[in-house]
Amino acid sequence: MKRSTRAEMVARRWLLLLLSLAAATGVLRVGGQGGAPDKTGFVSIDCGLPEKSSYVDGATKLEFTSDAVFTDAGTNHNVSAEYATASTTADRIFYNLRSFPAGGGAARNCYTLPSVVPGSKYLVRAKFMYGNYDGLNKPPAFDLHLGVNFWQTVTVPSADWLGIAEVIAFVPDESVQVCLVNTGTGTPFISGLELRPLTSSLYQHANATQGLVLLDRRNFGAGGSTAVRYPDDPYDRVWSPWSNPAEWSEISTTDKIQNTIAPLFVVPSVVMQTAVTPRNSSKAIDFSWDVKPNHVYPDPGMFFILYISELELLAGNAVRQFNVTIDGVIWTKGPYKPIYLSTDSLYNAEAYRGIRQYNFSMNAAGSSTLPPIINAAEAFSVISTANVGTDAQDVSAITAIKAKYQVKKNWMGDPCAPKSLAWDGLTCNYAISTPPRITSINMSYCGLSGDISPDFANLKEIKYLDSSHNNLTGSIPNVLSQLPFLTVLDLTGNQLNGSIPSGLLKRIQDGSLNLRYGNNPNLCSNSSSCQPTPKKSKSMLAVYVAVPVVVIGALAALLFFFMRKKKGSFFAWPTKSTEKPQILESGMQPHRQDDNEQSLEQLQNRQFTYKELEVITKNFQLLLGRGGFGLVYDGFLKDGTHVAVKLKSESSNQGFDEFLTEAQTLTKIHHKNLVSLIGYCKDQKYLALVYEHMSEGTLEDKLRGKDSNAGSLTWRQRLRIALESAQGLEYLHKACSPPFVHRDVKTSNILLNAKLEAKIADFGLMKAFKYDGDTHISTARVVGTHGYLAPEYATALQVTEKIDVYSFGVVLLEVITGQPPIVKCPEPTSIIQWARQRLARGSIEGVVDARMRGGHYDINSVWKVADMALKCTAQAPVKRPTISDVVVQLKECLELEEGSTSDDTSGSCYMVGNSIDRNSSYNTYATDVSQGSTTFEMEDNFGTAPTKDTCPDAR
């Protein structure tokens, strides 16, 4: 259990109460039994309400409480009297607020809200009305964060503006923090906070790595009605009425609307009971949404959901069918026909970008006798929630230290993340795949009093601890000696007493710790109590060292004499080496090279002139292919070495700097499963790269391209190619320092030589990790290929090694199925979703490439690779294996295949470690088919939910 500040401890008591209620009533029931919907887990806060105050909202009957127990910063205010009136708002929550002036030194101030079930999905809503509470009549602007992730910028346009910020996101921990960040454009404030638990099946666009920020939520045809929320909506979503009497007619029904799309969205029946149609039946229903860019997301991704139900029982030959377009582009796959008294939805599977205003138009189809209809709609922008907070143990320890010493610094929110808001005096380590860890604390001259907190000993990664020049009393705890990485402990200028503990004395003696403890009058009053155990005298040490040295020297001389006499009998004494040392970039470790690459090593780093390239390629006679860098030509060096020459095109996006980065980096990387760069050309305007030639082309061609009819690859060949490709990626991720992320792993970048040995190609897209201002690495643009992009990279530009793992999972599915990453079946579908649907049926035959079905393969190894591929393509990066894990599994699969002696595999069972029933194992994928799609073109992104699988089996 974490120790925390008063606000956090009270919030924790709330959590325990909520957990007890959840256990007693059943966690997160959507509906009560004969009464109002279950509100277990609801947190409703009126910010600025006096401590211990509460009231029941007249409309929702929900109890709102003071925010005093959820934060320990800020000051309470009432809005000016002119704004606390029913003419401005009838919502009592806007009449007071809490502000966070910068005078306290904190750029970030946070609320800590409890979650009922860690790892669940929640709706978090913040409310704002400035109301000229400070008399300055200067509406501010500031940032809002959800934990360590940016949420949105709050820009207040006027004193009477009623602002609502809402996000749907996963909460991985037992609490979530909502933080207001001062950006220098006014004092942050907040009027209200609400937390509402959602079932995990709702809004599947929101996952572990991305959240949905509400742009708009509308109830069409509600006319003069008020907004619909709890208890009509069990999740307390707010559905605002939207009408346009000049253009739209409103229709309604009192019949209950069946929620046939549950559990995807669960729209309240009262919302679906109203709708609009155009007054002129020959016209369309037109509406639009403006995108709201900000400094973090200048081009935010957008999701839209339209909810439709037929409210009229159509008689005779009446038909209602219509098409939906966005900016004139067809959105629906064909004329859409609403279902009578049944909720249906239209939505995009992938985020849209690049448009500032999305104009929707619903037009009657040619055969329709009735105009279009719409009942409700939602619009969301996408934010990344992939950034992770500080290690939980470190957070618990530093929070307890903060509470003990009542630290008055800017210690609010997460200690380390984001990096730009890390706590004063703390230094953190930002690793690639693990949460940040605290490595240094400077609390000197902070007015600390009392004893040294034992919680310091829970900061297991700390290297430097400075608590000097305070008023610390008591003895030095021996538990500090157990900190494995602590190298400096500064306790100078305190009021400590007693002696130095034996554990610290031992660390001092072995040289692993520098302890500074001067100016502590009562410490080490007995001088012997602070002295380490005496070391051996220098004279004895010299004896201990000298004797072995003399003996070893004599033996070496005898050995040298013996070898000179017997020269050549056992091995030759080496002559002076003529091998040049390998020159590496700063920080890059040497790379080992296999014996079969010695000839290529001799050619490494060669710089060619353009005229030499003309000779090598016979004036660029034979074109091998075309890539993002430029055209690739066939060629031969003077010694007969077969090469491929990549000549930079004029239209290439890569400039001079990118070229030099690629050339200088690639000439230093050598591995048997990476295509070797022999040399490069930088001759005036000409830039080119010279690679070893791979005679058998790409894996893509072997699977389904120009070489696919030359004889299909066997399963054993495919397995070996997959393993060798994974080994190449493993080298980039693990052996290079710093590690590299390829960012464009695909079958066309896996090349094969004459022996069908696989090598990873095209490292021009690789970028070394550079620790910028956050816990993860952001890049300026997406570099990669449609169908292979990991969701956190495609939507939020988050780059870790796990995006290569995701892409490689797609490659594995291609190896098994022979299908492309986007399967035409008949509508474009991600191969991940396509495979999940079939594997959920419990049969591997539904996905295996038809050209392998007549061959021999061990069904266990195919199941194992399929399972691994789906794990690699998990939505959450933390759930994906490392590429090293993949290598281990592929080796086991190859062993299974090579050990198979029976042609009859019908009786085989799927095994990973222990024997598992294949059907029960793959039934889990049936509920996860929607997670596979990654990036479709706009016209291919929409359809009704749920979609019935009508695609054909594999070839």
VOLOGU-228707 format. One line per 3 residues: number of its first residue (from 1); their letters; for each residue z, x, y negated of C-alpha. Coordinates in steps of 0.02 Angstrom, whole numbers, plus 50000, padded with zeros to 5 digits. Layout:
<nufis>
NUM) a) Z X Y  ...
</nufis>
This chain:
<nufis>
1) mkr) 50000 50000 50000  49952 50067 49830  50082 50098 49696
4) str) 50020 50040 49528  50056 49987 49350  50153 49830 49311
7) aem) 49994 49730 49287  49922 49791 49451  50083 49761 49547
10) var) 50093 49582 49484  49910 49558 49528  49950 49626 49701
13) rwl) 50086 49493 49720  49954 49366 49677  49847 49439 49814
16) lll) 49985 49423 49945  50013 49242 49895  49827 49206 49906
19) lsl) 49814 49290 50075  49958 49184 50139  49872 49027 50078
22) aaa) 49709 49082 50158  49794 49113 50324  49879 48944 50318
25) tgv) 49727 48841 50271  49582 48938 50345  49491 49066 50239
28) lrv) 49369 49000 50109  49330 48826 50171  49189 48753 50069
31) ggq) 49258 48577 50072  49431 48507 50089  49476 48373 50214
34) gga) 49458 48211 50119  49507 48287 49951  49441 48411 49823
37) pdk) 49350 48567 49885  49463 48709 49937  49502 48824 49790
40) tgf) 49586 48963 49889  49550 49127 49802  49512 49050 49632
43) vsi) 49580 49154 49488  49572 49069 49317  49632 49169 49167
46) dcg) 49646 49117 48984  49644 49284 48895  49764 49297 48749
49) lpe) 49874 49155 48811  50059 49198 48786  50142 49279 48936
52) kss) 50204 49159 49071  50105 49016 48992  49984 48906 49089
55) yvd) 49895 48738 49081  49781 48627 49186  49602 48606 49126
58) gat) 49564 48423 49097  49387 48428 49167  49407 48535 49323
61) kle) 49593 48508 49356  49605 48696 49384  49760 48787 49322
64) fts) 49731 48926 49195  49862 49061 49170  49900 49199 49047
67) dav) 49812 49366 49069  49972 49466 49041  49994 49508 49226
70) ftd) 49815 49568 49246  49807 49701 49109  49930 49809 49015
73) agt) 49825 49843 48861  49760 49750 48710  49835 49624 48589
76) nhn) 49833 49434 48582  49750 49336 48442  49705 49157 48396
79) vsa) 49533 49122 48327  49522 49062 48148  49573 48880 48128
82) eya) 49398 48826 48077  49332 48875 48250  49474 48803 48356
85) tas) 49404 48627 48344  49314 48506 48457  49160 48522 48347
88) tta) 49146 48704 48397  49203 48686 48578  49314 48571 48678
91) dri) 49352 48711 48800  49530 48767 48763  49497 48940 48837
94) fyn) 49401 48990 48679  49545 48957 48557  49629 49125 48589
97) lrs) 49577 49297 48649  49634 49473 48687  49558 49618 48591
100) fpa) 49559 49803 48632  49555 49909 48473  49509 50092 48492
103) ggg) 49672 50147 48412  49749 50172 48584  49619 50304 48623
106) aar) 49544 50210 48770  49357 50182 48771  49378 50070 48925
109) ncy) 49507 49933 48954  49515 49837 49117  49579 49683 49205
112) tlp) 49624 49696 49389  49586 49537 49487  49638 49507 49668
115) svv) 49513 49465 49805  49560 49358 49954  49452 49450 50080
118) pgs) 49395 49629 50041  49209 49649 50072  49171 49469 50024
121) kyl) 49051 49400 49894  49119 49335 49730  49063 49253 49570
124) vra) 49145 49335 49419  49131 49248 49250  49187 49311 49079
127) kfm) 49191 49205 48921  49185 49255 48737  49205 49176 48566
130) ygn) 49239 49291 48419  49297 49152 48302  49326 49280 48162
133) ydg) 49499 49311 48236  49519 49472 48136  49461 49401 47970
136) lnk) 49327 49536 47956  49182 49421 47999  49099 49566 48091
139) ppa) 49045 49509 48266  49050 49659 48383  48945 49722 48528
142) fdl) 49014 49811 48682  48980 49842 48866  49049 49751 49015
145) hlg) 49076 49840 49182  49113 49771 49354  49220 49908 49428
148) vnf) 49122 50070 49405  48954 49982 49386  48875 49926 49223
151) wqt) 48867 49737 49212  48790 49694 49044  48800 49721 48856
154) vtv) 48890 49584 48760  48812 49564 48588  48900 49432 48481
157) psa) 48775 49356 48356  48896 49244 48260  49077 49191 48247
160) dwl) 49049 49023 48334  48941 49093 48476  49004 49041 48648
163) gia) 48957 49181 48766  48964 49179 48955  48932 49330 49067
166) evi) 48921 49293 49252  48885 49406 49401  48876 49377 49589
169) afv) 48924 49533 49686  49015 49603 49837  49195 49658 49810
172) pde) 49225 49798 49935  49411 49821 49901  49567 49714 49890
175) svq) 49541 49697 49702  49403 49707 49573  49413 49772 49397
178) vcl) 49324 49695 49248  49315 49825 49109  49269 49813 48925
181) vnt) 49193 49973 48857  49196 50017 48672  49023 50080 48624
184) gtg) 49065 50110 48441  48992 49946 48379  49150 49843 48358
187) tpf) 49313 49803 48447  49290 49730 48622  49375 49563 48656
190) isg) 49376 49428 48790  49422 49244 48793  49428 49204 48979
193) lel) 49401 49270 49155  49364 49175 49315  49346 49236 49494
196) rpl) 49269 49122 49626  49246 49170 49809  49076 49134 49889
199) tss) 49025 49130 50072  48929 49285 50125  48771 49185 50165
202) lyq) 48752 49125 49985  48631 49217 49872  48569 49346 49997
205) han) 48486 49442 49856  48663 49500 49814  48718 49632 49937
208) atq) 48821 49791 49948  48706 49887 49831  48648 49758 49705
211) glv) 48722 49613 49609  48646 49464 49519  48682 49435 49334
214) lld) 48656 49254 49283  48522 49227 49151  48520 49038 49165
217) rrn) 48573 48896 49280  48499 48725 49241  48513 48544 49295
220) fga) 48348 48456 49252  48353 48273 49201  48540 48265 49167
223) ggs) 48505 48202 48989  48664 48177 48890  48777 48223 49036
226) tav) 48900 48366 49029  48884 48521 49135  48916 48503 49321
229) ryp) 49051 48618 49392  49206 48607 49503  49249 48496 49595
232) ddp) 49067 48433 49609  49016 48614 49640  49139 48687 49768
235) ydr) 49106 48862 49701  49130 48811 49518  48956 48863 49463
238) vws) 48912 48786 49294  48750 48685 49296  48699 48651 49116
241) pws) 48586 48501 49078  48406 48536 49027  48297 48398 48956
244) npa) 48144 48385 48847  48121 48200 48804  47959 48231 48711
247) ews) 47875 48305 48866  47977 48255 49018  48030 48091 49097
250) eis) 48197 48089 49184  48218 48010 49355  48374 47995 49460
253) ttd) 48449 47919 49616  48623 47873 49677  48580 47918 49857
256) kiq) 48657 48076 49927  48540 48225 49935  48549 48319 50099
259) nti) 48574 48507 50079  48445 48565 50207  48439 48743 50139
262) apl) 48623 48774 50172  48697 48901 50184  48573 48996 50072
265) fvv) 48615 48911 49907  48719 48750 49931  48667 48650 49778
268) psv) 48783 48503 49735  48710 48332 49773  48749 48271 49597
271) vmq) 48636 48408 49527  48494 48364 49644  48509 48177 49605
274) tav) 48421 48203 49438  48249 48275 49403  48107 48276 49277
277) tpr) 47921 48241 49286  47793 48257 49145  47774 48102 49035
280) nss) 47587 48126 49044  47551 48128 49229  47398 48236 49200
283) kai) 47502 48374 49120  47610 48509 49194  47797 48543 49185
286) dfs) 47811 48701 49080  47966 48807 49049  48003 48992 49024
289) wdv) 48139 49123 49024  48151 49276 48913  48210 49438 48994
292) kpn) 48361 49522 48915  48340 49712 48926  48484 49829 48886
295) hvy) 48513 50016 48870  48547 50035 49057  48409 49919 49121
298) pdp) 48265 49923 48996  48156 49836 49126  48275 49730 49229
301) gmf) 48219 49657 49395  48217 49467 49398  48247 49334 49531
304) fil) 48207 49150 49509  48258 49001 49617  48185 48826 49593
307) yis) 48270 48679 49681  48165 48527 49722  48194 48360 49807
310) ele) 48089 48203 49810  48194 48062 49734  48069 47921 49753
313) lla) 48019 47839 49916  47831 47852 49903  47734 47697 49953
316) gna) 47561 47679 50027  47446 47824 49997  47550 47901 49857
319) vrq) 47558 48090 49868  47658 48216 49767  47594 48393 49786
322) fnv) 47590 48532 49659  47568 48718 49631  47684 48833 49536
325) tid) 47617 48977 49433  47697 49117 49332  47590 49169 49184
328) gvi) 47441 49092 49271  47469 49181 49437  47493 49067 49588
331) wtk) 47673 49074 49647  47668 48955 49795  47562 48988 49948
334) gpy) 47478 48820 49935  47509 48646 49870  47695 48612 49887
337) kpi) 47758 48442 49945  47941 48397 49907  48051 48324 50045
340) yls) 48127 48152 50017  48314 48159 49977  48324 48337 50043
343) tds) 48354 48496 49943  48224 48632 49960  48199 48793 49863
346) lyn) 48063 48910 49801  48114 49089 49762  48050 49267 49756
349) aea) 48103 49386 49894  48088 49542 49785  48134 49574 49604
352) yrg) 47998 49557 49473  47981 49685 49334  47869 49728 49188
355) irq) 47865 49558 49101  47965 49512 48945  47941 49323 48963
358) ynf) 47911 49228 49126  47813 49068 49094  47823 48942 49236
361) smn) 47699 48800 49254  47704 48663 49386  47534 48579 49405
364) aag) 47484 48432 49515  47371 48485 49658  47197 48411 49677
367) sst) 47246 48284 49810  47406 48229 49723  47424 48054 49650
370) lpp) 47592 48093 49569  47646 48227 49445  47758 48375 49491
373) iin) 47948 48365 49497  48093 48486 49478  48281 48457 49496
376) aae) 48368 48622 49458  48338 48808 49433  48426 48976 49422
379) afs) 48370 49142 49348  48454 49309 49380  48430 49491 49333
382) vis) 48474 49632 49452  48607 49765 49429  48653 49908 49543
385) tan) 48823 49901 49626  48788 50060 49727  48903 50172 49625
388) vgt) 49067 50195 49715  49240 50218 49644  49361 50361 49669
391) daq) 49435 50390 49842  49565 50254 49875  49705 50376 49917
394) dvs) 49674 50472 49757  49673 50311 49656  49839 50257 49733
397) ait) 49918 50426 49697  49858 50446 49517  49900 50264 49477
400) aik) 50078 50291 49539  50089 50451 49434  50026 50355 49282
403) aky) 50158 50220 49308  50300 50344 49336  50268 50443 49178
406) qvk) 50201 50297 49073  50047 50397 49027  49975 50343 48859
409) knw) 49805 50425 48877  49643 50330 48909  49694 50306 49089
412) mgd) 49610 50138 49120  49490 50084 49255  49430 50202 49391
415) pca) 49496 50381 49369  49330 50471 49401  49187 50348 49387
418) pks) 49076 50330 49296  49083 50513 49250  49065 50478 49064
421) law) 49224 50374 49067  49332 50485 49179  49514 50495 49130
424) dgl) 49564 50627 49003  49635 50781 49088  49555 50745 49257
427) tcn) 49415 50841 49339  49329 50763 49489  49210 50816 49625
430) yai) 49057 50704 49638  48988 50723 49814  48826 50642 49867
433) stp) 48882 50529 50009  49071 50514 49983  49179 50440 49845
436) pri) 49231 50554 49700  49391 50656 49726  49514 50719 49597
439) tsi) 49513 50909 49596  49606 50953 49436  49742 50875 49326
442) nms) 49797 50939 49156  49954 50848 49098  50023 50985 48987
445) ycg) 50108 50933 48824  50110 50750 48881  50296 50717 48858
448) lsg) 50328 50697 49045  50509 50675 49096  50602 50653 49259
451) dis) 50570 50742 49423  50402 50799 49490  50320 50650 49572
454) pdf) 50293 50669 49761  50131 50571 49735  50050 50733 49677
457) anl) 50053 50784 49860  49936 50640 49902  49795 50715 49799
460) kei) 49725 50810 49947  49575 50886 49857  49668 50950 49704
463) kyl) 49643 51133 49658  49725 51146 49487  49883 51059 49428
466) dss) 49951 51091 49254  50114 51003 49207  50171 51136 49087
469) hnn) 50268 51112 48925  50348 50946 48967  50527 50893 49005
472) ltg) 50519 50890 49195  50687 50906 49283  50751 50928 49460
475) sip) 50683 51046 49592  50505 51090 49641  50458 50986 49795
478) nvl) 50407 51089 49945  50279 50955 49990  50162 51031 49860
481) sql) 50136 51178 49976  50043 51063 50095  49900 51037 49972
484) pfl) 49764 51138 50061  49655 51177 49910  49787 51201 49775
487) tvl) 49759 51371 49694  49849 51354 49526  50013 51264 49494
490) dlt) 50075 51280 49315  50253 51221 49283  50287 51331 49132
493) gnq) 50405 51267 48996  50503 51129 49084  50685 51101 49133
496) lng) 50668 51129 49320  50811 51200 49423  50846 51271 49595
499) sip) 50733 51392 49686  50552 51401 49737  50528 51315 49907
502) sgl) 50487 51424 50056  50318 51342 50083  50261 51387 49907
505) lkr) 50332 51563 49924  50226 51586 50080  50070 51526 49988
508) iqd) 50108 51647 49846  50130 51790 49969  49966 51760 50059
511) gsl) 49875 51752 49893  49814 51571 49907  49921 51506 49762
514) nlr) 49956 51560 49585  50123 51482 49533  50173 51490 49350
517) ygn) 50354 51441 49316  50413 51538 49163  50527 51463 49029
520) npn) 50625 51354 49150  50803 51413 49106  50887 51345 49263
523) lcs) 50750 51389 49387  50778 51543 49496  50948 51583 49421
526) nss) 50978 51679 49581  50834 51804 49571  50821 51824 49759
529) scq) 50786 51638 49780  50615 51656 49700  50558 51814 49788
532) ptp) 50434 51812 49932  50473 51903 50093  50449 52091 50065
535) kks) 50281 52157 50126  50258 52313 50229  50265 52472 50128
538) ksm) 50102 52548 50068  50131 52705 50169  50152 52610 50331
541) lav) 50003 52503 50286  49899 52660 50263  49950 52717 50437
544) yva) 49905 52549 50512  49734 52557 50430  49694 52741 50453
547) vpv) 49722 52755 50641  49597 52619 50690  49471 52687 50565
550) vvi) 49480 52862 50641  49462 52796 50818  49315 52684 50773
553) gal) 49231 52827 50679  49244 52942 50830  49172 52812 50946
556) aal) 49029 52780 50825  48986 52966 50819  48983 52978 51009
559) lff) 48874 52825 51021  48753 52893 50892  48740 53059 50985
562) fmr) 48713 52970 51151  48572 52862 51084  48482 53007 51003
565) kkk) 48479 53096 51172  48424 52941 51266  48302 52883 51135
568) gsf) 48196 52742 51204  48300 52718 51362  48393 52566 51299
571) faw) 48335 52528 51123  48264 52625 50978  48367 52668 50827
574) ptk) 48288 52571 50683  48181 52662 50561  48179 52625 50376
577) ste) 48131 52444 50350  47975 52403 50253  48011 52216 50252
580) kpq) 48031 52148 50078  48188 52046 50043  48159 51860 50022
583) ile) 48176 51808 49840  48262 51640 49823  48295 51520 49682
586) sgm) 48471 51519 49615  48583 51426 49735  48452 51409 49871
589) qph) 48498 51478 50041  48378 51580 50149  48273 51487 50274
592) rqd) 48249 51543 50454  48073 51545 50520  48014 51525 50698
595) dne) 47912 51658 50789  47757 51548 50794  47750 51552 50605
598) qsl) 47746 51740 50582  47562 51740 50537  47591 51611 50402
601) eql) 47739 51709 50333  47627 51857 50301  47520 51747 50188
604) qnr) 47667 51668 50098  47673 51666 49908  47493 51720 49889
607) qft) 47415 51673 49723  47231 51628 49729  47101 51623 49593
610) yke) 46988 51473 49573  46838 51577 49627  46930 51622 49787
613) lev) 46958 51438 49820  46772 51406 49798  46737 51537 49932
616) itk) 46875 51472 50047  46810 51293 50039  46624 51337 50030
619) nfq) 46618 51263 49856  46730 51116 49906  46606 51058 50035
622) lll) 46713 50958 50158  46833 50827 50088  46981 50794 50204
625) grg) 47069 50660 50102  47142 50603 49939  47325 50604 49883
628) gfg) 47432 50576 49729  47411 50759 49680  47223 50759 49699
631) lvy) 47084 50790 49825  47112 50888 49986  46975 51004 50050
634) dgf) 46945 51096 50213  46938 51286 50207  46956 51454 50295
637) lkd) 47034 51616 50234  46946 51782 50263  47050 51815 50418
640) gth) 46998 51648 50492  47158 51554 50453  47118 51368 50439
643) vav) 47189 51294 50278  47191 51134 50175  47167 51153 49987
646) klk) 47245 51021 49874  47157 51026 49705  47244 50941 49560
649) ses) 47145 50797 49488  47127 50764 49303  47209 50593 49324
652) snq) 47360 50656 49420  47527 50610 49345  47595 50779 49392
655) gfd) 47592 50904 49251  47610 51090 49236  47800 51089 49259
658) efl) 47793 50979 49414  47660 51092 49488  47761 51251 49463
661) tea) 47916 51166 49532  47822 51114 49688  47738 51282 49715
664) qtl) 47891 51390 49684  48001 51280 49793  47883 51256 49938
667) tki) 47845 51440 49961  48029 51466 50002  48048 51328 50131
670) hhk) 48002 51368 50310  48033 51264 50464  47929 51228 50617
673) nlv) 47926 51043 50572  47876 51064 50390  47698 51097 50333
676) sli) 47695 51274 50264  47628 51315 50092  47524 51475 50104
679) gyc) 47493 51497 49920  47441 51419 49758  47317 51434 49615
682) kdq) 47356 51429 49430  47195 51484 49350  47173 51419 49173
685) kyl) 47150 51230 49190  47142 51236 49381  47297 51200 49484
688) alv) 47291 51198 49674  47400 51216 49829  47345 51299 49991
691) yeh) 47427 51231 50149  47412 51268 50333  47282 51152 50409
694) mse) 47342 51016 50530  47192 50982 50640  47247 50814 50713
697) gtl) 47274 50727 50547  47412 50603 50510  47525 50499 50620
700) edk) 47461 50346 50527  47284 50382 50584  47341 50408 50763
703) lrg) 47433 50241 50764  47306 50129 50679  47184 50228 50571
706) kds) 47021 50318 50598  47090 50407 50754  47172 50254 50832
709) nag) 47029 50220 50951  47019 50398 51014  47157 50364 51138
712) slt) 47327 50289 51103  47480 50400 51094  47596 50380 51242
715) wrq) 47777 50331 51215  47832 50507 51259  47713 50581 51130
718) rlr) 47774 50458 50999  47955 50500 51038  47924 50685 51022
721) ial) 47831 50662 50857  47975 50556 50791  48103 50686 50845
724) esa) 48007 50831 50767  47985 50733 50605  48171 50694 50600
727) qgl) 48209 50878 50625  48102 50920 50475  48196 50795 50368
730) eyl) 48362 50859 50435  48315 51033 50377  48281 50968 50201
733) hka) 48443 50869 50195  48561 50994 50277  48491 51170 50277
736) csp) 48426 51180 50099  48549 51217 49961  48545 51111 49858
739) pfv) 48484 50976 49978  48317 50892 49950  48268 50710 49960
742) hrd) 48085 50684 50005  48071 50509 49928  47903 50472 50009
745) vkt) 47932 50478 50197  47791 50383 50284  47673 50401 50431
748) sni) 47533 50468 50320  47649 50611 50270  47681 50661 50451
751) lln) 47543 50781 50504  47497 50838 50679  47426 51003 50739
754) akl) 47315 51034 50890  47466 51023 51006  47519 50857 50926
757) eak) 47669 50945 50851  47732 50850 50699  47766 50921 50527
760) iad) 47825 50834 50368  47704 50852 50223  47692 50821 50035
763) fgl) 47848 50892 49957  47777 50872 49782  47882 50715 49771
766) mka) 48047 50797 49818  48183 50816 49689  48340 50923 49707
769) fky) 48503 50832 49674  48561 50856 49496  48733 50790 49454
772) dgd) 48706 50698 49293  48823 50575 49210  48874 50470 49359
775) thi) 48933 50467 49537  48757 50445 49604  48590 50514 49550
778) sta) 48471 50411 49445  48290 50459 49419  48171 50407 49283
781) rvv) 48048 50315 49394  48018 50255 49571  47917 50382 49671
784) gth) 47869 50318 49841  47759 50198 49937  47760 50010 49951
787) gyl) 47844 49954 50112  47950 50110 50135  48067 50099 49985
790) ape) 48253 50078 50013  48321 49927 49916  48444 50028 49810
793) yat) 48301 50143 49759  48172 50007 49727  48290 49899 49624
796) alq) 48411 50021 49541  48331 50195 49559  48479 50261 49658
799) vte) 48431 50421 49752  48530 50489 49900  48478 50559 50068
802) kid) 48498 50383 50137  48336 50326 50054  48243 50448 50167
805) vys) 48339 50378 50316  48283 50203 50267  48101 50256 50254
808) fgv) 48114 50347 50420  48179 50186 50499  48016 50104 50445
811) vll) 47921 50250 50524  48015 50222 50688  47966 50039 50688
814) evi) 47785 50090 50660  47798 50211 50807  47860 50071 50920
817) tgq) 47747 49931 50861  47590 50014 50795  47603 49894 50648
820) ppi) 47593 49944 50463  47748 49936 50352  47686 49770 50281
823) vkc) 47626 49660 50423  47492 49528 50389  47550 49385 50499
826) pep) 47464 49292 50414  47568 49314 50257  47629 49487 50207
829) tsi) 47797 49521 50290  47902 49678 50298  47893 49762 50469
832) iqw) 48083 49761 50466  48094 49573 50454  47949 49554 50575
835) arq) 48038 49663 50705  48210 49584 50679  48140 49411 50714
838) rla) 48066 49466 50879  48208 49576 50936  48327 49431 50906
841) rgs) 48239 49344 51051  48300 49480 51167  48131 49547 51223
844) ieg) 48061 49717 51180  47888 49662 51237  47869 49561 51078
847) vvd) 47865 49717 50971  47797 49858 51079  47620 49915 51033
850) arm) 47500 49825 51150  47410 49989 51184  47570 50055 51264
853) rgg) 47609 49901 51368  47502 49956 51512  47575 50130 51509
856) hyd) 47738 50200 51575  47893 50207 51466  48078 50188 51493
859) ins) 48130 50023 51417  48304 50092 51380  48234 50224 51265
862) vwk) 48125 50096 51172  48275 49981 51145  48378 50128 51087
865) vad) 48247 50181 50958  48226 50001 50899  48414 49985 50876
868) mal) 48419 50148 50780  48272 50096 50670  48362 49937 50617
871) kct) 48521 50034 50581  48420 50155 50475  48352 50007 50374
874) aqa) 48521 49925 50342  48535 49856 50165  48694 49954 50125
877) pvk) 48668 50143 50122  48842 50174 50193  48793 50078 50350
880) rpt) 48644 50190 50385  48664 50343 50497  48629 50518 50433
883) isd) 48466 50600 50482  48568 50717 50592  48634 50565 50687
886) vvv) 48454 50507 50708  48403 50676 50779  48542 50668 50908
889) qlk) 48493 50492 50961  48307 50534 50973  48347 50682 51084
892) ecl) 48443 50565 51199  48296 50444 51198  48177 50583 51245
895) ele) 48292 50633 51387  48293 50453 51447  48104 50449 51443
898) egs) 48081 50615 51529  48210 50567 51660  48125 50402 51699
901) tsd) 48045 50400 51873  48012 50215 51898  47862 50120 51834
904) dts) 47953 49954 51849  48065 49932 51698  48091 49746 51712
907) gsc) 48266 49769 51779  48322 49892 51647  48462 49850 51526
910) ymv) 48486 49906 51346  48615 50045 51338  48693 50143 51197
913) gns) 48837 50241 51270  48906 50101 51378  48802 49966 51458
916) idr) 48769 49820 51339  48686 49654 51371  48523 49665 51277
919) nss) 48516 49483 51224  48692 49475 51155  48666 49636 51062
922) ynt) 48508 49580 50975  48564 49404 50938  48654 49482 50790
925) yat) 48488 49519 50708  48440 49336 50706  48558 49306 50559
928) dvs) 48497 49459 50463  48310 49437 50458  48306 49412 50270
931) qgs) 48371 49585 50233  48219 49678 50290  48093 49642 50153
934) ttf) 48084 49774 50021  47933 49767 49905  47795 49638 49908
937) eme) 47661 49603 49780  47698 49459 49661  47583 49333 49741
940) dnf) 47659 49369 49910  47841 49351 49865  47870 49166 49870
943) gta) 47895 49032 49997  48010 48894 50051  48176 48935 50131
946) ptk) 48205 48949 50273  48035 49011 50335  47984 48974 50513
949) dtc) 47917 49122 50607  47731 49091 50637  47671 49270 50648
952) pda) 47581 49334 50802  47657 49459 50922  47615 49643 50916
955) r) 47441 49692 50970
</nufis>
